Amino acid sequence: MAEQDIHTALSRRFGLQNLNCLVTGGTLGIGRACVEELAALGANVYTCARRSQELEDCVQKCKSQGWKVQGSTCDLADTAQREALFDKVKQAFGGKLHVLVANVGTNITKPSADYSEEEYDKIMNTNLKSTFRACQLAHGLLKAAPNSSIVLIGSVAGGPASIKSGTVYGMTKAAMDQLAKNLSCEWAKDGIRINSVKPWYTDTPLAERVTKDPQALAAVHGRTPLQRIAQPSEVSGLVAFLCAPAASYITGQCIAVDGGLAANGWW
């Protein structure tokens, strides 16, 4: 097979040319890596963030690479802003969305007995409620596009074991895995695949309480067979694959990107 033919075949299987993609929380960490990965593979990417300067920086840097990226400010935990976001996405993409990457998340780590009602509600609303509502709002747009998919950014904190990430955070991520399984069955008839990606500690701002603490970081390395934390691009690579034609028969899966953590019993 000629080199050009190989390139064309790979692009058809693993490329995302002209697919309309929404990545929530796309200006930092895993979200930023997803925006860049999908755009580099040919997708039309729309993203959002709460901070306008971070959003502008992300969009402009992507455009300087020749990628098709746009976005708007949005606090996805706010009902009105969330609905306004999907109105903008609908207009930007002519009513068709091929991919939703639900990445927005936050955490407050403290003993379970010490969470206030406000803290509990903040984590639940940001991580879980906003994700579920985003899936609902995206449903019609995804149904209108062929071979569409949702990728939820979960966490190994969602199970099968506790990893000291905070009880409420772990609860939201476990629920997101169940959301992926339920929606994958319910929405299969609409041509929508749903999967969950479950990272372990990754070099992002959300993980800095561990990554900036030498003792905590050494403990993480000690539990991880690969003996390091992940880079955001190592997560976004799986996200991109799950969005691609090559993954067209993969749905309802919760896939860990954890350096071997889940397999580590005694080693």
N, C-alpha and C positions, 0 to 999 in steps of 0.2 A: 504494500500500500504506500502510495506517495506521501511525502511529509505533509503536503497541503490537505490531502484526504484524511490523514490521521488527525490533524488539527480540527478539521471540520467535524469529524465524528466525535471528538472529545467535547467540542463546543456544544454539539447537540445534546450530549449526555449530561455534561456537567456545567454548562454555561447557563446564564440567566438573562440572555439577551432580550431586552425590551419587556421584561416582566415588571409589573408595578408592585413595589414593595413598601410597606410601612414598618419602620423600626421605631418603637417607642423608647424614650430615654436614650437617644442615640448619640450623645455628645461626649460621653466618658466611658472608659472601661470596656466591658464586653459590648455594650450598645454601640459605641464608636467603632469598635472592630467589626461589628456586623454591618454597619453602614458602609464602611470602606470595602469590606469583602464583597458584599452584594453588588455595590456600584462597580467595582473593578471587574466583576464577571458580566457586566453589561446591563444590570438592572436599572430601572428608573426608581430612585429611592426618595421617599418622603420620611422625614424624621421630626421629632419634637423633643423639647426639653423645657424645664421651668425657667432656666436662666438664659436671657436673650443673647448675652455676649458669648456664652459657650456655644449656643446654637449658630450664631453668625460665624464664629471661628471654624466650626465643623463644616458648615456649608461651603464657605469660601475656600477652605483648603481642599475640599473634595473637588470643587469646580476647577481649581488650579491644576488638578490631575486629569481634567477632561471628563470627569464623571458626572452623571446626571443625578444631582442631589438637590433637594429643596426641603424646606421645613417651616415650622412655626412654633411659637412658644405655647406651652400647654402644661398645666398641672393635671395629670391624668386622674388624680384622685378627686378632682372637682367635677361634678356632674355636668355643669354648663360648659366648662372648658373642654371636657371630653367629647361632648356632642358636637361642639363647634369644630373640633379637630377633624372628626370624621366627615363633617360637611365639606371642609377644605380638601380632604383627601379625595372625596367623591368628585369634586369639581376638578381637581388636579389631574385625576386619572380617568375622567370620563365615565365614572360609575363602575369601573372594573378594578379589582384588587387581586393580585395573584398570591401575595405573601403578606402575612402579618407576623412580625417578630415581636412578641410581648415581653419586653425587657425591663420595664420600670420596676424598681424595688428599693426597699430601705430596710434598716434594722436598728434596733436599740437592744444592746446586750446587757442584761442584768439578771439577778436571781428572780426566779418565777414569782415569788411572793411579793416582789417589789414593784411590779408593773402597775402603773396607774391606769385608770380607764381610758384616759386620753392617749397614753402611749400604746395601749392595746389597739385602740381604734385606728391610730395612725398607721401602724404596721399592717393591720388587716385591710384597711381601705386602700393603702398604696400598693401592697403586694397582691392581694387576692381579689378584692371587689373591683378594683380598676381593671384588672386583667379579664375577669369574667364579663364585665360590661363592655370592654373593648372587643372581645370576641363576639358578643351579641351585635354590636354596632357594625362590625366588619362582615357579619354573616351574609347579608344581601350582596355586598360588593364582591365577596369571595365567590359566592354562588354564580355571579354573573360572568366570572372569568373561568376559563378551562384549567383543569389540573391545578387548583389552588391549594394552599396549605397554610397552617399556623404552626409556628414554633414558639413554645413557651420557654422562657429562661427560668428554669427551676433551680434546684440546688440539691447536693447530696445531704443537706440538712433536712430534707424531706423524708429521709429514711434510706435504708432500713434501721439505722441506729442513730443515737444521739451523738452529735459532734460538738457540743458546747457552744452552739451558735446563738442560743437564746430560744426559749420554748415557743414564743409566739411566732418568730421567724420560721422555725421548723414546721409549725402547724400550717402556715400559709404555703410553704413549698410542698408539703405532703398533699395538701388540697389541690395544688396545681397539677401534680401528677395524676390525681384522680379526675381532674377536669379534662386533661388530655385524653384519658382513656374513655370517658363518657362521650365527649364530643366526637371523638374519632369514629365511634359507632353510630351516633345519632346523625352526624352530618356526612357520613360516607355517601349516602344517596344523593347529596348535593355536589359530589365531586371534590370535597374538601378533606384533606389529610391533616391530622393534628398530632404533633409529637412534643415531648418535653426533653430539654437538654439540661443536665444536672452537673454543673461545675463544682469542683472542690475549691480550695482557696486559690484565687487568681489575682494577679498583680493589678489590682484596681483600687480606686479611692475607697470603696466600701470595705475593703479588706485591710486597710492600713493599720488598724489596731493590732493586727497580727503580723503583717508583713514588716512593720516598722519596729517590732519588739523582738530582739534577737532570741530571747528565751522562748517566746511563743512560737516564733518561726522555726526554731530547732525542733520543738515538739511536733509541729506539723510535718516537717521533713522526716522525722522519726517514724511517723505513722504512714508515710507515703512511700510505696516501693520505688518510685522514680526519684525520691528524695529531693523534690523541688516543688514549688508552686507552679501553676499554669500561667501562660501568657494569654492575654485576651484573644489573640489570633488563633490559638489552639482550640478555643471554644467556637469562634466564628466560623472556622473551617467546617465543623460539623453542622452548624446552622445552615451554611450555604449548601452543603451536600443534601440536607433534608429538604431544601427548597427546590432542588434540581430535578430534571426529568429522570435521572438515574435512580432517584429514590421514590419513584412513583408507586411502589407497592409497599412502602413503609408507612405505617400509621398506627397510632395508639401506643407508641413506644416511649419509654422514659430511659434515656441513655446517659450514663454517667461519663463525664470527662474529668477523671479524678486521679490520674497517675497510679491507678491500681489500689486506691484506698478501700473500695468496697470488697475487693478480693483478699485483703490482708487480714488473715486470722492471727497468726503467731509470728510471722517473719518480722 
